Amino acid sequence: MKRYLLLVITVFLFNGCATWNGIKKDSSSAWEVTKNKSNEAWNATKDGSQKVYNKSKEKIHELSE
């Protein structure tokens, strides 16, 4: 059973990239994509929350006048 599991994992691992350098390259590019998308999501969240904060602050200021 362990042999079959190891065989399946090996086939999936080396399916797209036949060498260790290919695996390293693919994982490196996947990390870059993940890092860039995470950065974009963080900036969008930061901008959105900043807009909400500023609008809330303006409304509170208007109501307190």
N, C-alpha and C positions, 0 to 999 in steps of 0.2 A: 504494500500500500504506500509506504514511504517513497519507494522508487517511482511509482506512478505520479505521485504528487510533485516530487522533485523534477520529473520529466516535464510535467505540465507547466510548472513555474519557469523552467529553463526555456521552454518553447515560447512562452509569452514574453519573457525577458529579452530574448535574442531575436524575436520576430521582426522588429522594425530596424534593429541595428545589430549588425553581425559581429562587432568588435567591442572591446572594452572602451576604446576611445569614442566609439559611436554612442555607447551608453552614457559616458560622461558628458559628451556634447549635448545629447538630448536632454539630460537632466539639468544641465546648465541653462539651456535655452528655456526649459520649462520654468526654472526658478526665476529667470529674468521676466518672463511673461507674468508670472504670479506676482512678483514684486511690483511691476508697473501697474497691473490692474488693482492691486491693493492700495497703491499710492493714489490712483485716480479715485477710487471709492472713498478713501479717507478725505481727500480734498473736497469731493462733492458733499460728504457728510458735514465737514467743517463749515463749508460755505452755507449749506442749508440751515444748520443750527445757528450760525451767526445771523442770518437773515431773520429767523424766528425770534432770536433774542432781541435784535434791534427793533423789530416791529412791536414786540411786547413792551419794550422799554418806552417806545414812543406812545403807545396807547395808554400806559400807566401815567405818563407825563401829561397827556391830554386830559385824562379823567381827573387828575389831581389839580388842574387849574381852575 
